[in-house]
Amino acid sequence: MSYDTWNNSLYLIIAKYLAGLSGSLFFISLFKKFSKESHKQNFLSDWGRYTLGIYVMQTLIIQYVFEDLYRHFFKYFAGNNIIVNYCLTLVISALTCMLCVFLIKKTSKNKWMNIVLYGGQY
């Protein structure tokens, strides 16, 4: 490894941490703004209850069901445009979360699926 590699790596590491920090602060301030309005807070709180289920369901959905579909979708629409990739990722993530919450509400009605998938939480 040369000095240039260490020097560039340090800048990349700092840039990644700054990007992560700024993104976190943005969403914290966004949620603080939403928390002042009660109907939006209830929506976010409702989805917050499903975090374990969203984690379980998105793993099943993304890794086993839609992996090829996502790969072809990005290849067809996005190409190499970074902004389009980020926008598509945001849209697909939001749709996946909505699908997960819907599936959680449906599957948690079955006693055994609720126990096996979610530990009887719902």
PEWO-V235520 format. One record per residue. N is the residue number from 0. PSI is psi in degrees with one decimal (none if undefined). Layout:
n->[N | N]
psi->[PSI | PSI]
This chain:
n->[0 | 1 | 2 | 3 | 4 | 5 | 6 | 7 | 8 | 9 | 10 | 11 | 12 | 13 | 14 | 15 | 16 | 17 | 18 | 19 | 20 | 21 | 22 | 23 | 24 | 25 | 26 | 27 | 28 | 29 | 30 | 31 | 32 | 33 | 34 | 35 | 36 | 37 | 38 | 39 | 40 | 41 | 42 | 43 | 44 | 45 | 46 | 47 | 48 | 49 | 50 | 51 | 52 | 53 | 54 | 55 | 56 | 57 | 58 | 59 | 60 | 61 | 62 | 63 | 64 | 65 | 66 | 67 | 68 | 69 | 70 | 71 | 72 | 73 | 74 | 75 | 76 | 77 | 78 | 79 | 80 | 81 | 82 | 83 | 84 | 85 | 86 | 87 | 88 | 89 | 90 | 91 | 92 | 93 | 94 | 95 | 96 | 97 | 98 | 99 | 100 | 101 | 102 | 103 | 104 | 105 | 106 | 107 | 108 | 109 | 110 | 111 | 112 | 113 | 114 | 115 | 116 | 117 | 118 | 119 | 120 | 121]
psi->[140.3 | 174.3 | -37.8 | -38.6 | -46.6 | -40.6 | -46.8 | -37.1 | -39.5 | -43.8 | -38.9 | -40.9 | -44.7 | -42.2 | -39.9 | -42.6 | -40.1 | -39.8 | -43.3 | -41.8 | -43.9 | -37.3 | -42.2 | -46.0 | -36.6 | -48.7 | -32.4 | -45.5 | -34.7 | -44.4 | -31.7 | -38.4 | -42.8 | -29.9 | -17.0 | -21.3 | 117.8 | -37.8 | -32.2 | -34.3 | -40.2 | -39.2 | -47.4 | -38.2 | -37.8 | -44.5 | -28.6 | -27.8 | -22.4 | 18.8 | -41.6 | -45.6 | -39.0 | -41.6 | -46.2 | -48.3 | -39.8 | -30.7 | -46.3 | -43.7 | -52.5 | -45.8 | -30.8 | -30.7 | -52.2 | 13.4 | -50.6 | -37.8 | -45.4 | -42.6 | -45.9 | -35.3 | -46.7 | -40.2 | -40.4 | -46.7 | -38.6 | -44.1 | -130.3 | 9.6 | 114.8 | -42.0 | -42.4 | -40.0 | -45.2 | -41.0 | -44.7 | -38.5 | -42.5 | -45.2 | -45.5 | -37.9 | -43.2 | -43.6 | -39.2 | -41.0 | -42.9 | -43.3 | -40.8 | -45.9 | -41.7 | -47.4 | -35.1 | -44.8 | -36.2 | -44.7 | -24.8 | -11.7 | -26.4 | 125.1 | -46.9 | -38.5 | -36.7 | -42.0 | -45.7 | -46.0 | -38.0 | 6.5 | 25.2 | 21.4 | -29.9 | none]
